[in-house]
């Protein structure tokens, strides 16, 4: 198997990478008090040493009291920034590039969770999922505060020397709460049609771009599926997908990170293109694909069954050679094998270890 396509440099006016392999963002909850410590630094450095082209950190929360659902999820403000500065230094020293994933968990946060248990969870319309209202809707003033929180986090990312930033707009968290009609039934400028449901994200991107300038790369992660509903879809057709992504692109997104549970799944009937392939075709922007790379089971099955065996990457190579997408994010395979890219490049695939959910209990 010729894997050269994975090890082509990625050249973008704002971001150059030595290869096409990205570390997918994965929540770990190993930052005491929300502050990344030396073990977190070592964790990310090992992936850079293992030849990951771009490390995207686990979700790290913007400066808003309802952003986090656990005290050990890393924060991206105040005293936690010193810890992140050390992470950046370690990754760069190993020759890597790194981007923080800026995150607000939104309505997924249960009452009393996180470092500010008395602070109210937030949601665009108060819905956890369709027909299950658990909160009051956000006011426009509160939405303005949230936009400011994302913007400050982006300013922090650039100041700390990160190479890019990613906005987490997927999987049923806050930005996705606005995207999805199941959790957004607002009748103002932030809700209603698919076009209006994008507006919160557009406002965040425009505010960030105004604050950090044109030269710093913004990655936008989004998904069709939600943790509240794996069958949910923001766009039912390529035409709807184009309506959704085009304004995000125009607002200032440089790369789209398109989350699938399995990267080989076609997005729409009549085409083999996955979500990342469609977004690249519709926007002309580079895309990152993701989903069960190098493993036999998607992540939900892993939690049920306990393990995911090593699988070949022939299908990935075929799609990369066809330029369906530009970069591939690897998740659980990199938890089990910090040097997964190096093992692929040197054809030492016999050394690749099986992923087990037990590996989630420690930073390796």
Rosetta blueprint (number, residue, H / E / L):
1 X L
2 X L
3 X L
4 X H
5 X H
6 X H
7 X H
8 X L
9 X L
10 X E
11 X E
12 X E
13 X L
14 X L
15 X E
16 X E
17 X E
18 X L
19 X L
20 X L
21 X E
22 X E
23 X E
24 X L
25 X L
26 X L
27 X L
28 X L
29 X L
30 X L
31 X L
32 X H
33 X H
34 X H
35 X L
36 X L
37 X L
38 X H
39 X H
40 X H
41 X H
42 X H
43 X H
44 X H
45 X H
46 X H
47 X H
48 X H
49 X H
50 X L
51 X L
52 X L
53 X L
54 X E
55 X E
56 X E
57 X E
58 X E
59 X E
60 X E
61 X E
62 X L
63 X L
64 X L
65 X L
66 X L
67 X L
68 X L
69 X L
70 X L
71 X L
72 X L
73 X L
74 X L
75 X E
76 X L
77 X L
78 X L
79 X L
80 X H
81 X H
82 X H
83 X H
84 X H
85 X H
86 X H
87 X H
88 X H
89 X H
90 X H
91 X H
92 X H
93 X H
94 X L
95 X L
96 X L
97 X E
98 X E
99 X E
100 X E
101 X E
102 X E
103 X E
104 X L
105 X L
106 X H
107 X H
108 X H
109 X L
110 X L
111 X L
112 X L
113 X L
114 X L
115 X L
116 X L
117 X L
118 X L
119 X L
120 X L
121 X L
122 X L
123 X L
124 X L
125 X L
126 X L
127 X E
128 X E
129 X E
130 X L
131 X L
132 X E
133 X E
134 X L
135 X L
136 X L
137 X L
138 X L
139 X L
140 X H
141 X H
142 X H
143 X H
144 X H
145 X H
146 X H
147 X H
148 X H
149 X H
150 X H
151 X H
152 X H
153 X H
154 X H
155 X H
156 X H
157 X H
158 X H
159 X H
160 X H
161 X L
162 X L
163 X L
164 X E
165 X E
166 X E
167 X E
168 X E
169 X E
170 X E
171 X E
172 X L
173 X L
174 X H
175 X H
176 X H
177 X H
178 X H
179 X H
180 X L
181 X L
182 X L
183 X L
184 X L
185 X L
186 X L
187 X L
188 X L
189 X L
190 X L
191 X L
192 X L
193 X L
194 X H
195 X H
196 X H
197 X H
198 X L
199 X H
200 X H
201 X H
202 X H
203 X H
204 X H
205 X H
206 X H
207 X H
208 X H
209 X H
210 X H
211 X H
212 X H
213 X L
214 X L
215 X L
216 X L
217 X E
218 X E
219 X E
220 X E
221 X E
222 X E
223 X E
224 X E
225 X E
226 X E
227 X L
228 X L
229 X E
230 X L
231 X L
232 X L
233 X L
234 X L
235 X L
236 X L
237 X L
238 X H
239 X H
240 X H
241 X H
242 X H
243 X H
244 X H
245 X H
246 X H
247 X H
248 X H
249 X H
250 X H
251 X H
252 X L
253 X L
254 X L
255 X E
256 X E
257 X E
258 X E
259 X E
260 X L
261 X L
262 X L
263 X L
264 X L
265 X L
266 X L
267 X L
268 X L
269 X L
270 X L
271 X L
272 X L
273 X L
274 X L
275 X H
276 X H
277 X H
278 X H
279 X H
280 X H
281 X H
282 X H
283 X H
284 X L
285 X L
286 X E
287 X E
288 X E
289 X E
290 X E
291 X L
292 X L
293 X L
294 X L
295 X E
296 X L
297 X L
298 X L
299 X H
300 X H
301 X H
302 X H
303 X H
304 X H
305 X H
306 X L
307 X E
308 X E
309 X L
310 X E
311 X L
312 X L
313 X L
314 X H
315 X H
316 X H
317 X H
318 X H
319 X H
320 X H
321 X H
322 X L
323 X L
324 X L
325 X L
326 X L
327 X E
328 X E
329 X E
330 X E
331 X L
332 X H
333 X H
334 X H
335 X H
336 X H
337 X L
338 X L
339 X L
340 X H
341 X H
342 X H
343 X H
344 X H
345 X H
346 X L
347 X L
348 X L
349 X H
350 X H
351 X H
352 X L
353 X L
354 X L
355 X E
356 X E
357 X H
358 X H
359 X H
360 X H
361 X H
362 X L
363 X L
364 X L
